[in-house]
Amino acid sequence: MSQGSTNSTAEKKLKWWQLSLLGVAGTIGTGYFLGSSLAISIGGPAVLIAYALAAVGTYIVFDALARMTSKQPEQGSFRSYAKKAFGAWAGFASGWVYWFSELLIMGSQLTALSIFSRFWFPSVPLWIFAAGFGLVGLCIVFFGNKGFDQVENVLAIIKIAAIIMFLVLAIALLAGWIGGTKYAHKVPMDMASIFPKGGLGLWSAFLFAFYAYGGIEVLGIMSYRLEKPEDAPKAGKVMLTALSIVYIVSIGLALTMVPLSAFNPKESPFVLALSSDHLAFVPHVFNGVLIVAGFSTMTASLYAVTSMMITLAQESDAPQIFSRKWKDKYPLFALSLIGCGLVGTIIMSLLLPGKVYEYITTAAGLMLMYNWLFILLSSARLLESRTLDVVKRWTGFVLISLAVIGTLFHSLSRPGFLISLLLVCLIGISDFIVQRMRKKKGMENDMKQQDMKNTVDENAHSKGTHFHITGIRKKKSKIK
């Protein structure tokens, strides 16, 4: 995006409730529309507890980021705070962890869009849809779109309207006002029904509840636009309260309308819940809305990873070539690297068509959690902490750590954990090499500067002595 657009955006001040609405619209995406089905498949109806706890953990992270932003706004946001708190290595690591998390989130969204499209074209391979959506998204970011912000606002309204439509139709189906439902309605009441996979199943599904709230760090970045920056925590509290209510109510309705055995990672739970002989058109309409909503969040992620890559390159945390723009306008080099990442997603769709969404979604959620841990660690160093703040921070640490560890106990999420671990190791090794090279270069520069200083001092000393003697001689000649 151009600098002019950025400046104009920065001039617009928001009230706290406007920021809350933007957060609700921007956070709801494929992590909720399709990721919730994965959470239900793993944890059963007990995932409602996970969504409530994830809301608490998410608010703690947002509160820490919002407080740092209101104290000292930074263009690099959480990456700049990590650098200030722990040094250059933390800025490098935080930036690259965020870049990979957004890339994986984008891959997850791309796969979800392909799954939604196969609702109409079940015989078309997943990778073809992924390639098509990815290419269109890259073109939009490459050529730019002055009206993209307005389009995003419209798409946000569509997402909210889709949820309202689901709630209204679900209540009508449950009340018997509309007949012909595909499944018998049943409210899970006993412990065996609520915890069909036991406590371990709930633990394994915890990450996917957190994933549905992904994007909260972007809201923290926007906090500097508030009329009163001190209202940022209140905006986050209202937003997350609204989100958690929407998530719990809508998923709860889906759980009463669809048997647990019918949920699967290949279909949205809300499309399944609206299946009815008298509403044959509704699943098609809702599926179309999901595609529009998912594409908007995928394109927004494309903007985010492009912007982060350019920033990393400008600050020498990535090769300088990725900060260059073709004809001073098009981010060709940064998008080329991102395109390679998308090609990797498409290849995974081709090789692992049955499991790619689960693997990528798990890895994306984990990378997001690692970045949130960075935010909490940075806030511990940069903010003055009261007892309540320390308790909140440790609560966030525990909740996020539980979500990360829980992925080890399920076959669907374990490969994603290994992918995230591999990426963290690669980032760590790269960080170590870069910091060593910088240190070595810095030492060489210091030695050169010291040599230059010594040479200058010697010359100055020599000139100074000569001048002193000359001055004395002149004075003596004047006395004579």
MOGI-V14610 format. One record per pair of residues at least 12 apart in sequence whose C-alpha atoms are under 8 Angstrom apart, sorted by the first residue. I is the first residue (numbers start at 1). J is the second residue. If there is no record, write none. Layout:
# MOGI-V14610
i:I j:J
i:I j:J
This chain:
# MOGI-V14610
i:1 j:144
i:10 j:225
i:11 j:225
i:12 j:225
i:13 j:225
i:13 j:226
i:13 j:227
i:14 j:225
i:14 j:226
i:14 j:227
i:15 j:226
i:15 j:227
i:15 j:228
i:16 j:226
i:16 j:227
i:16 j:228
i:16 j:231
i:16 j:232
i:16 j:234
i:16 j:235
i:17 j:235
i:17 j:238
i:19 j:219
i:19 j:222
i:19 j:223
i:19 j:226
i:19 j:235
i:20 j:235
i:20 j:236
i:20 j:238
i:20 j:239
i:21 j:239
i:23 j:216
i:23 j:219
i:23 j:236
i:23 j:239
i:24 j:239
i:24 j:240
i:24 j:242
i:24 j:243
i:25 j:156
i:25 j:157
i:25 j:159
i:25 j:160
i:26 j:156
i:26 j:215
i:26 j:297
i:27 j:212
i:27 j:213
i:27 j:214
i:27 j:215
i:27 j:216
i:28 j:159
i:28 j:212
i:28 j:213
i:29 j:212
i:29 j:293
i:29 j:294
i:29 j:297
i:30 j:109
i:30 j:112
i:30 j:212
i:30 j:290
i:30 j:293
i:30 j:294
i:31 j:109
i:31 j:208
i:31 j:211
i:31 j:212
i:31 j:213
i:31 j:214
i:32 j:212
i:32 j:247
i:33 j:268
i:33 j:269
i:33 j:270
i:33 j:290
i:34 j:112
i:34 j:265
i:34 j:266
i:34 j:267
i:34 j:268
i:34 j:269
i:35 j:208
i:35 j:211
i:35 j:212
i:35 j:265
i:35 j:361
i:36 j:208
i:36 j:209
i:36 j:212
i:36 j:251
i:36 j:268
i:36 j:269
i:37 j:263
i:37 j:264
i:37 j:265
i:37 j:267
i:37 j:268
i:37 j:269
i:38 j:205
i:38 j:208
i:38 j:263
i:38 j:264
i:38 j:265
i:38 j:358
i:39 j:205
i:39 j:206
i:39 j:208
i:39 j:209
i:40 j:205
i:40 j:260
i:40 j:263
i:41 j:260
i:41 j:261
i:41 j:263
i:41 j:264
i:41 j:265
i:42 j:197
i:42 j:201
i:42 j:202
i:42 j:204
i:42 j:205
i:42 j:410
i:43 j:195
i:43 j:196
i:43 j:197
i:43 j:198
i:43 j:201
i:43 j:202
i:43 j:203
i:43 j:204
i:43 j:205
i:44 j:193
i:44 j:194
i:44 j:195
i:44 j:196
i:44 j:197
i:44 j:201
i:44 j:202
i:44 j:260
i:45 j:188
i:45 j:193
i:45 j:194
i:45 j:195
i:45 j:252
i:45 j:255
i:46 j:194
i:46 j:195
i:46 j:202
i:47 j:202
i:47 j:205
i:47 j:206
i:47 j:209
i:48 j:248
i:48 j:251
i:48 j:252
i:50 j:202
i:50 j:205
i:50 j:206
i:50 j:209
i:51 j:206
i:51 j:209
i:51 j:210
i:51 j:244
i:51 j:247
i:51 j:248
i:52 j:244
i:52 j:248
i:53 j:399
i:54 j:206
i:54 j:209
i:54 j:210
i:54 j:213
i:54 j:399
i:55 j:210
i:55 j:213
i:55 j:240
i:55 j:241
i:55 j:244
i:56 j:396
i:57 j:395
i:57 j:396
i:57 j:399
i:57 j:400
i:58 j:210
i:58 j:213
i:58 j:216
i:58 j:240
i:58 j:396
i:59 j:236
i:59 j:237
i:59 j:240
i:60 j:392
i:60 j:393
i:60 j:396
i:61 j:372
i:61 j:375
i:61 j:376
i:61 j:396
i:62 j:216
i:62 j:217
i:62 j:219
i:62 j:220
i:62 j:233
i:62 j:236
i:63 j:232
i:63 j:233
i:63 j:236
i:64 j:375
i:64 j:376
i:64 j:379
i:65 j:78
i:65 j:217
i:65 j:220
i:65 j:375
i:65 j:376
i:65 j:379
i:66 j:220
i:66 j:221
i:66 j:223
i:66 j:232
i:66 j:233
i:67 j:230
i:67 j:232
i:67 j:233
i:67 j:383
i:68 j:81
i:68 j:379
i:68 j:382
i:68 j:383
i:69 j:220
i:69 j:221
i:69 j:223
i:69 j:224
i:70 j:223
i:70 j:224
i:70 j:229
i:70 j:230
i:70 j:232
i:73 j:224
i:77 j:221
i:78 j:94
i:78 j:217
i:78 j:374
i:78 j:375
i:79 j:91
i:79 j:92
i:79 j:94
i:79 j:95
i:81 j:375
i:81 j:378
i:81 j:379
i:81 j:382
i:82 j:94
i:82 j:374
i:82 j:375
i:82 j:377
i:82 j:378
i:85 j:378
i:85 j:381
i:85 j:382
i:86 j:378
i:88 j:435
i:89 j:431
i:89 j:432
i:89 j:435
i:92 j:312
i:92 j:317
i:92 j:431
i:93 j:427
i:93 j:428
i:93 j:431
i:94 j:371
i:94 j:374
i:95 j:308
i:95 j:312
i:96 j:427
i:97 j:367
i:97 j:368
i:97 j:370
i:97 j:371
i:97 j:424
i:97 j:427
i:98 j:367
i:98 j:368
i:98 j:371
i:99 j:305
i:99 j:308
i:99 j:309
i:100 j:364
i:100 j:367
i:100 j:423
i:101 j:363
i:101 j:364
i:101 j:365
i:101 j:366
i:101 j:367
i:101 j:368
i:102 j:301
i:102 j:304
i:102 j:305
i:102 j:364
i:102 j:368
i:103 j:301
i:103 j:302
i:103 j:305
i:103 j:338
i:103 j:341
i:103 j:342
i:103 j:364
i:104 j:360
i:104 j:361
i:104 j:363
i:104 j:364
i:105 j:301
i:105 j:360
i:105 j:361
i:105 j:364
i:105 j:365
i:106 j:298
i:106 j:301
i:106 j:302
i:107 j:342
i:107 j:345
i:107 j:360
i:108 j:357
i:108 j:360
i:108 j:361
i:108 j:364
i:109 j:294
i:109 j:295
i:109 j:297
i:109 j:298
i:110 j:130
i:110 j:133
i:110 j:134
i:110 j:295
i:110 j:298
i:111 j:126
i:111 j:130
i:111 j:349
i:111 j:356
i:111 j:357
i:112 j:294
i:112 j:357
i:113 j:129
i:113 j:130
i:113 j:133
i:113 j:290
i:113 j:291
i:113 j:294
i:113 j:295
i:114 j:126
i:114 j:127
i:114 j:129
i:114 j:130
i:115 j:266
i:115 j:267
i:116 j:267
i:116 j:268
i:116 j:287
i:116 j:290
i:116 j:291
i:117 j:129
i:117 j:291
i:119 j:287
i:125 j:350
i:126 j:349
i:126 j:350
i:126 j:353
i:127 j:346
i:127 j:347
i:127 j:349
i:127 j:350
i:127 j:353
i:130 j:346
i:130 j:349
i:131 j:343
i:131 j:346
i:133 j:295
i:134 j:342
i:137 j:295
i:137 j:298
i:137 j:299
i:137 j:302
i:138 j:299
i:138 j:302
i:138 j:335
i:138 j:339
i:140 j:299
i:141 j:299
i:141 j:302
i:141 j:303
i:142 j:330
i:142 j:331
i:142 j:332
i:142 j:335
i:143 j:330
i:152 j:296
i:155 j:292
i:155 j:293
i:155 j:296
i:156 j:293
i:158 j:289
i:158 j:293
i:159 j:289
i:159 j:290
i:159 j:293
i:162 j:286
i:162 j:289
i:163 j:250
i:166 j:250
i:166 j:270
i:166 j:274
i:167 j:250
i:167 j:253
i:169 j:274
i:170 j:253
i:170 j:254
i:170 j:273
i:170 j:274
i:171 j:253
i:174 j:257
i:178 j:278
i:179 j:276
i:179 j:277
i:179 j:278
i:180 j:276
i:180 j:277
i:180 j:278
i:181 j:274
i:181 j:275
i:181 j:276
i:181 j:277
i:181 j:278
i:182 j:275
i:182 j:276
i:182 j:277
i:183 j:257
i:183 j:258
i:183 j:259
i:184 j:257
i:184 j:258
i:184 j:259
i:185 j:256
i:185 j:257
i:185 j:258
i:185 j:259
i:186 j:256
i:186 j:257
i:186 j:259
i:187 j:255
i:187 j:256
i:188 j:256
i:200 j:406
i:200 j:409
i:201 j:410
i:203 j:402
i:203 j:403
i:203 j:406
i:203 j:407
i:204 j:403
i:204 j:406
i:204 j:407
i:204 j:408
i:204 j:409
i:204 j:410
i:204 j:413
i:205 j:403
i:205 j:406
i:205 j:407
i:206 j:402
i:206 j:403
i:206 j:406
i:207 j:362
i:207 j:365
i:207 j:366
i:207 j:403
i:207 j:404
i:207 j:406
i:207 j:407
i:208 j:362
i:208 j:365
i:210 j:365
i:210 j:403
i:211 j:365
i:211 j:368
i:214 j:365
i:214 j:368
i:220 j:232
i:251 j:269
i:254 j:269
i:254 j:270
i:254 j:273
i:257 j:273
i:258 j:272
i:258 j:273
i:265 j:357
i:265 j:358
i:271 j:283
i:271 j:286
i:271 j:287
i:305 j:338
i:306 j:331
i:306 j:334
i:306 j:335
i:306 j:338
i:309 j:322
i:309 j:323
i:309 j:334
i:310 j:322
i:310 j:323
i:310 j:324
i:310 j:334
i:311 j:323
i:321 j:333
i:322 j:334
i:355 j:412
i:358 j:412
i:358 j:413
i:358 j:416
i:359 j:412
i:359 j:413
i:359 j:415
i:359 j:416
i:360 j:416
i:361 j:416
i:362 j:407
i:362 j:413
i:362 j:416
i:362 j:417
i:363 j:416
i:363 j:417
i:363 j:418
i:363 j:419
i:363 j:420
i:364 j:420
i:366 j:404
i:366 j:417
i:366 j:420
i:367 j:420
i:369 j:400
i:369 j:404
i:373 j:397
i:373 j:400
i:376 j:393
i:376 j:396
i:376 j:397
i:380 j:393
